[in-house]
């Protein structure tokens, strides 16, 4: 008897709604991808992920929303743009990864790499507060939220002593404009 | 030549020495920098990771301010440069998106200026102009020129140098009298923003980069990005412990090397602000 392939287990949706949603947000058509694997070969973080970048693309091609949005790859992607640069089909995969993350957040999907999402949120909170990032308060908030209080504490002290971390935040004058810009995020 | 200067958050904190040395070197080269008033964070990786429109609107506010100044923008930080150049690209190539974001954010940018990295601005001056300022050749320095990701990729946005085998920084350090070692990790990723949220990945990637630089015979690294410099310098000691390898590679900003070669006072270059001391390499090289 022939072995059941992964495809036998997949239900391929009849509409293209997920693909279209990702296309609208990323400006990229994943259907261009012919699965050569160039993106995966050059990806610096794929080794740490639960699936490879070309597999994420394949899942989007097949409308497998849950699998794609629940993958750790979309959070580990650091936006180095190597895949985008090398893709022979000119799919800007880094933009697809951005769109998948944004969509996962919108859907309230718990990320496989929660600390990475918490970091990004904490970073943006800091920008929203003062217009610029204030490292000490941002790192403090990140560590509280990710319950990872003591890692790098000696490094932080050394950085402080080298004058690399400012104690007080420097708020910009145009905080009202920044607040308005951030309404984009709230509406999302 | 006069530019609107966008230092960005890192250059006011962890990478202050990049700001100091960039300003000092530009002054020497006759590149006039006027800081964009009341600039805001570009949003960095975090904004484009979570919200596309936010990641465009944040840099647009700075671009609109530079447009009022009537000047092209220089951003030394590779990440800031990349975000601003991306937003500028959207403004110029996707006017419908620009209009939509302008309505949501209240930011009006018309796309009449350009964004350029500091390395490109310096490269544009030509090698002879650089050489004419060199007072002390850095002849004993064997430099691994490390470009990282965002200065060069994606090439349709950055429009600068070769994204796979760039040469601009190698040519620059050669003009300073140093040796640019031939190595294959010029554009490998250091893990950048995962530095706090996925430390083990950053440790592995930076280990691979430092290890390759060492094998190629480098005695120091020249970086063009505060995230790269931070990961390679701040975490070097813990990587040495974790992997049982000794690197001892000082990680300079390329502007610091320029300042040294131009004979600028070290107080203007912030050489003491790094974790891996440059003293041994510089003493051996006679650069000071």
Interface residues (C-beta under 8 A of the other chain):
Chain A: X25 X44 X45 X48 X76 X78 X79 X80 X81 X82 X84 X85 X92 X94 X98 X99 X101 X102 X105 X113 X115 X116 X117 X118 X119 X120 X121 X123 X124 X127 X131 X132 X133 X135 X139 X142 X146 X151 X152 X155 X158 X159 X162 X163 X164 X165 X166 X170 X172 X173 X174 X177 X178 X180 X181 X182 X183 X184 X185 X187 X188
Chain B: X9 X12 X13 X14 X16 X38 X39 X40 X41 X43 X44 X45 X46 X47 X48 X49 X50 X51 X52 X53 X54 X57 X58 X61 X101 X104 X105 X106 X107 X149 X150 X153 X154 X155 X163 X164 X187 X188 X189 X191 X192 X193 X194 X196 X197 X198 X199 X200 X201 X205 X234 X235 X238 X272 X273 X274 X275
